[in-house]
């Protein structure tokens, strides 16, 4: 059995986890900073890095304690080196390097996007009942959707990726955050929009879908702008373009209350429609065996439902707690790198703009 300690500090979650053989979670500890950043409507980078400094060692010690593992029982450390916020990444990387040097342990650097994919290799927490599912089967189409990324990836084997498309402007999660602010729903935007959409009509507004049928790139900037124009129209602001989506016919000219639920539902449906359409088309073109969802937006229940319903092949997605940033996925990705001989050296640095390819 190979035990990996994963460390994750790419954004605003300080996390550590112990994972066995890249699949079985022995412990997973996450110190969230959501409440710290909520008043800013997003992550404040300097505050995030300072909070990581305070949390990193207590979180690591708790992960070891929950796994009932001593330092000597670990085989390697895996740490996120990018992409992410430079200050946040530095805390995790420098902590991991210090521990590895002091204890003579091998160190593996992990791409945060790659780690999100490997959340799909993780099985149940140790001690839970049930039969362990078989690992994903190659080749795979992987959709990574988060606050900063919307990548559609063909994965033919471990560490073998071909990026088919990525966002050219706003990522899906970023669009959720911005629309949540426009609708006054607060932060973080993804859960807030999903909650508001439950009481809305997804067909209430005819919103644009940037499909570009000859390619796999994503764009959600136009969709976000369409929501902005509708919000401004309900507020009675002048100078709005004539092509904005109309108000529902049931509302008269004096009824200007913003239909938040309908807008949230219509926006969510538009995002999901684009993500599913492109994933379905890629799965057919490349004759894959399965589809994997990953990243924070992969916890969206409508995306999960639509992807499962519309695709004629198996669709996998992690439980919501493993969709958002966590260290168990870092440990899982680190395990597969470790067993192929990958090792980081003492000159390991952070790479805020790192891509999966």
N, C-alpha and C positions, 0 to 999 in steps of 0.2 A: 504494500500500500504506500502510495506517495502522498504526502501531506504538503499542501501549499498554503502559505499565508499570503493573502491578497490585501493590498492597500490601495485605496481610491480617494483622491482629493482633487479631482479635475475641475470641480465647480464649487458647489455649496453644500456638499455632503461629505462628512468625514467618516470613512468606512473602513472596516477591517473584517476579514472572514478567514476561516480555515476550511479548506475543501479537500476531500480525499479523492484521488484518481480522476480529478477533473469533473466529477459528477455529483458526489455526495457532500452536502453541506453539513459540516459539523458545528459551525457557528457562523453567524452573520450579524454584525453590529453596525448600526448607522446612526450617526449624530446629525440630525437635520438642522439646517439654518433657516428654514422657511420663515419662521416668526421674526428672525433678525432682519430679514430683507423685505418683509411684506410691506413695510411703510414706504419703501422706495419703489414698489411696483415691479421689482426685478432684483437681480443679484448685484450688490455693491462690491466690486472686486477686492478693494482694500480690506473691507470688513471681513470678507470671506476668508482671505489668506490669514488674517490675524486669528480668526476663530479656529481655523485648522491647527494653528500652532498650539492653541490651548487644548484642543480635543484629541489630537492624534495619538499620543501615548496612552491616555486612559482608554481610548477605543481599542487599541491594539491589545492592551492587557486584558480587557474584558472579553475580546474574541478568543484569546488563548484560554482564559478561565472557563468560558462556556463550552469550549471544545474539549476541556480537560486534557490539554496538550502542553507540555513543557517546550521551551525553546529547542532543546536537544532532539525533540521528536519531530521537528519540522525538516523537510527535505530542501525547500527553497522558498524564497520570497518573490512575489510578483507585484509590480507597482505600475500604475498608470503614468506614462511619460508624455502623453498628449493624445488628442487635442484637448484644449481647455484653457482656463485662465492661467496665465503664467505664474502669478503669485501663489495660487492654490496648488498648481502642479509641483512647484518647487518644494513645498512643505512635504508632500508625500515622497517625492523622489529623494530628497536629501535625508529624510528619516529612514527610508529603506536602505540607502547606501550606508548610512552610519551603522544600522543594525547588522547588515550583511558583513561589513568590514570588522566590526567588533566581535562578531560570533563566528566568523569564518564560513559564512553561508553563501551559496550561489544566489545570484540575483537575475531576475528576468524582467525586461521592460515590455509593457503591454500597451498596445494601441487601444484607446478607450472605445472606439467604434467597433473594433474587433471583439472587445470584451462584451459589448452588448449582444453580439451575435451568439457568443458562447453561453449566454444565459439560457439558451435553448438546450444546452447539453446538461444542465443541472437538473438532478432529480429531486425527490422530496427530501425534506430535512430528516436527519437521522432519527429513527424512533417512530416515524409515522408509518401507519399500516398501508398496505396496498402494494401492487406489483410495480416494480420499477420499469418505466417505459424504455424501449430501445432507443439508442441515440439516433439523431437525424441521419438520413441516407443521402449521399451525394449522387448526382449534382443537385444543387439547391439554388433557388432564388431567395435572396435575403433582402427584406425591406427594413432599413434602419430609419426610424422617424423620431426625432427628438427636438429639443429647443434650438439646436444649432445645425442640425443635419437632416437631410432627406436624401438618402442614398439607396439606389436599387443595384444590388450586387449579385453577380453569378459566382457561386462558390463551388468549385469542382473537387476540392479536397481541403484538408486542414492547411491553412495559410496560403491557399491558392484562390485569389480573387480576381474578378474582372468587373470593374465598375461600369454598369450600363448607363446610368444616369444619376444626376444629383441636382440639388436645387441651384437655380441661377440667381435667386434673390432671397426672399424669406423662406426659411425652413418651415415645415408644418407646425412644429411646436412653437416657433416664434410667432407665426400667424395666430395661433390660438391665444398666446399671451397678449398680442396687440389688440385683437378683437375683444378679448375680455375687458381690456382697459376702456375701449370705445363704448362697451355696453355697461360699464360700471360694475363689473362682476368681481373685480379684485384679482389677487395673485395667490398661487399660480393659476395661469389661465386655462390650462387643459381641463383639470377637474371642474373648474368653475363653469366653463362653457358646457361641458357634458351635463352637469347638474341642471343648468338652466334649460338646456335643450329638451330635457325629459318632458316638460310641459308644453312644448312647442310643436308647430307643424313644419316638417322639413321641406314641404312644397310651397310654403307661404311666399317665398321670394325666389325669383328665377335668377340665381347668381351665376357668374361666369365660371367656366372650368377650362383651364389652360391645359389641353390634352396633347397638342402637337403629335398627331398620330404617327408621324415618322420617327419619333425619338422617345427617349425615356427620361429626359430631364424634367424637373419640376419647377413650377412657378406659382407662388401664392400671393404675390404682391398685388396683382390685379383684383383678386378676390377680397383682400383686406381693404383696398381702396373703394371697392363697391360698397362694402359695409360702411365705411366712413361717409360716403355720399348719402347713403340712406339715413344714417344718424343725423347728418347735417340737415337733410330735408325735413325730418321730423322736428328738428329744433327751429325750423323756419329761417335757416341761414340762406342768404341770397347767393347767386352766382354759381349754382350747382349745374353740372352738365346735363343735357337733356336725355342722355342715354342711361341715366341711373335707373335702378330697378324701381318699379312703381310701388306705392303703398298698397296693401291688400284692399280689394274692392269693398270689403265689409266696413271699411273705415271712411267716414265722411271728412270733408276738408277741415272741420273744426276739431276733429278728434286727433290730437297730436301726441298722445302718449306713446312712447317708444315700445314697440312689441318685442321686448327682449327675448322672450322664450322662442318666438317664431324666428327671429333673426339668428339666435344661437343654433337652433335646429337646422335652419337652412344653410348656415355657414358650415356646420359640422358635416352635413350631408354632402356639400360640395367638395370639401377636403377629402372625405372618405371615398367619394366616387372617383376622383382622380387617382388616389393611391391604389385603389383596387383595380381600376381599369388598366393601369400601366403594369402592375404586378401580374395580372392575369395574362396580358399579352406577352410579357417576357417569359412567363412560365411555359406558354405554348410554343414560342419561338425556339427556346433552348431545350425543350423536352426534359424538364427537370422532374425529380421524383417527389420533392416536397417544397413547401414555401415556409420560410421563417419570418416572423415579425420580431422586431427588436427596438429598443429605445422607449423613452417615456410616453410617446404618443401611442405606442403599441398596447398600452393599458386601456385605451379608449374602447368601451364595450361595443359601440356601433361599428368601429373598424374591425374588430374581431368577428362580430356577427356577419357583416357583409363579406369579408374576405372568406370566411368559411362557407357561406351560402353560395357565393358566385364562382368559386374555384372548384374544379373537378378533380382535385388532388389534395393530399393531406396538408393542412395548415397548422403550424405550431406557433405558440406564443407563450412566453413565461408568465407566471403569476404576476400581478401588478407590482408587488414589492421587488421583483427581480427585473422589471422593465425600467424603473427609475434607477439612478446611479447607486451602485452597491459594489462591495468588494468581492462578493462570491463569484460574480462574473469575471472579475479580474483574475482571481485565483484559477478559475476554470480555463481561461485562455492561457494563463501562464503555465499551467500543467502541460498543455499540448505543445507549447514552445519548449519547455524544459526537457521533455522526453526526446526531442529532436536535436538537443545539444545547444540550443540558443542560450547565450549568457550575456548579461550586460557587464560593462567594465566600469572602473571608477570614474571615467570621464563621462558617464551617462549624463545627458542634459535633458531639459524639457523641450517639447516641440508643440507650442500652442496651436499651430495650424496644420498639424499632422493629418494626413488622409489615409484611407484604408488601402489605397493602392500605392 
